[in-house]
């Protein structure tokens, strides 16, 4: 998986980016598989809103399903719209995760909405 913000800022383990650099949705390329395999992308922030007071525990910032292998997230089905981390100061720990499947996802968005209580679940 290759994650790039603003066309030039590659994301690596432990890499620090300013909050202003992650406001827009990144380009996420999945690698491996072929056009017959599908990936689901998750973007999560643990210990939300921060390590000193993680009362929300985790916050799900983005889910895209049905991304064909060897393409990027723009070819998938966005289930939860991208949301940049808040507040726009300090350092946030962010996790990108790509899961491979042999078939397209049959996602029940009503269940997701009830589980995560996220207002932008489609």
C-alpha positions in Angstrom: 0.0 0.0 0.0 1.3 3.5 -0.9 -0.3 6.5 0.9 0.4 10.0 -0.5 -0.9 13.3 0.6 -0.9 16.3 -1.7 0.8 14.3 -4.5 4.2 14.6 -2.8 4.0 13.6 0.9 4.5 9.9 1.2 3.4 8.3 4.5 5.8 5.8 6.2 5.7 4.2 9.6 6.5 6.8 12.2 6.4 9.6 9.6 5.2 13.0 11.0 3.1 15.3 8.9 1.7 18.7 9.9 -2.1 18.7 10.4 -2.4 21.1 7.4 -0.9 18.4 5.2 -3.6 15.8 6.0 -6.7 18.0 5.5 -7.4 16.6 2.0 -8.1 12.9 1.2 -4.9 11.1 0.4 -4.2 8.9 -2.7 -4.0 5.3 -1.5 -2.7 2.7 -4.0 -3.2 -0.9 -3.1 -0.6 -3.3 -4.4 -0.8 -7.0 -4.9 -3.6 -9.1 -6.2 -5.1 -8.4 -9.6 -8.2 -6.8 -11.0 -10.2 -9.8 -9.8 -9.3 -9.3 -6.2 -10.8 -6.5 -4.0 -9.5 -4.5 -1.1 -11.1 -2.7 1.8 -9.3 0.4 3.2 -9.7 1.6 6.7 -8.3 4.7 8.2 -8.4 5.0 12.0 -7.1 7.1 14.9 -6.6 5.3 18.2 -6.6 7.1 21.6 -8.9 9.9 20.3 -8.9 12.8 20.9 -5.4 12.3 22.4 -3.2 10.0 24.5 -3.7 12.0 27.7 -7.5 11.8 27.5 -8.6 9.1 25.1 -12.3 9.2 26.1 -13.5 8.4 22.6 -11.0 5.5 22.4 -10.9 5.3 18.6 -12.3 7.3 15.7 -12.9 5.9 12.3 -12.0 8.5 9.7 -12.5 6.7 6.3 -13.7 3.3 4.9 -13.5 2.4 1.2 -14.6 -1.0 0.0 -14.4 -2.9 -3.4 -11.0 -1.4 -4.5 -9.8 -3.5 -7.4 -6.3 -4.9 -6.9 -3.5 -2.9 -8.5 -5.6 0.4 -8.5 -6.2 3.1 -5.9 -9.0 4.0 -3.5 -10.7 6.3 -6.0 -11.9 3.1 -7.8 -13.6 1.8 -4.7 -16.9 2.4 -3.0 -16.6 5.0 -0.2 -18.7 3.9 2.8 -17.5 6.5 5.3 -16.3 9.8 3.8 -12.8 11.0 4.6 -12.5 13.1 7.7 -9.2 14.8 8.6 -8.0 14.5 12.2 -9.1 17.2 14.7 -7.9 19.3 16.3 -5.6 20.9 13.7 -2.7 21.1 16.1 -0.4 18.6 17.6 0.5 15.1 16.6 -2.1 12.4 15.8 -1.4 8.7 15.4 -3.1 7.5 12.3 -3.5 3.9 11.1 -4.2 2.8 7.5 -5.2 -0.8 6.9 -5.9 -2.6 3.7 -7.6 -6.0 3.7 -7.8 -8.2 0.7 -11.0 -10.2 -0.3 -11.8 -12.6 -3.1 -15.2 -11.0 -3.8 -16.8 -7.6 -3.6 -18.1 -6.6 -0.1 -21.8 -6.8 0.6 -21.7 -4.0 3.2 -24.8 -3.3 5.3 -24.4 0.4 5.8 -27.2 0.6 8.4 -25.3 -1.8 10.6 -22.2 0.3 10.2 -24.0 3.4 11.1 -25.4 1.9 14.2 -22.0 0.5 15.2 -19.9 3.6 14.7 -22.5 6.3 14.9 -20.7 8.2 12.2 -23.0 10.8 10.5 -21.5 10.3 7.0 -22.0 6.5 6.5 -23.5 5.9 3.1 
